[in-house]
Amino acid sequence: MRVLISDDDRLVCELLTEYVVACDHSVVEAVSGGGLATIQSYAKHTPDILLLDVLMPRLNGLTVCHSVLSRNPLAKIVLMSGQLDVTDSNVQQAGAVAYLKKPFSLEELREVLHSVEAAEKPKRLRTASASV
């Protein structure tokens, strides 16, 4: 799968790039410039999946998620956060297909990428019976 990574921390972007490659997927871009840069990069690359940090300056990940899904309702977005929990109503309503609590392991990322890749149609968190 072609993966777009977005996190406001450049070092996290670098680590996630290594993780994604270790999971046998490719990274189209790792964006550390915030939400607007992520929306622009998504439009440019149209990746198979977007790994998206929730708490970013200017446009946060939830706003980016809504924006991307308004343009592409079939987008597969995985939200990541070290502060918000998957049970947070804002996270639940964002429309992402999965959630990763930071810090997470390579194996946790591998499981999420595999489940997203295997899904024919995106199943949104708010309708999913089990959360990641």
Secondary structure, DSSP 8 states (H G I E B T S, - for coil): -EEEEE-S-HHHHHHHHHHHHHTT-EEEEEE-S-HHHHHHHHHHH--SEEEEES--SSS-HHHHHHHHHHH-TT--EEEEESSS-TTSHHHHHS--SEEEESS--HHHHHHHHHHHHH-SS---GGG-SS--
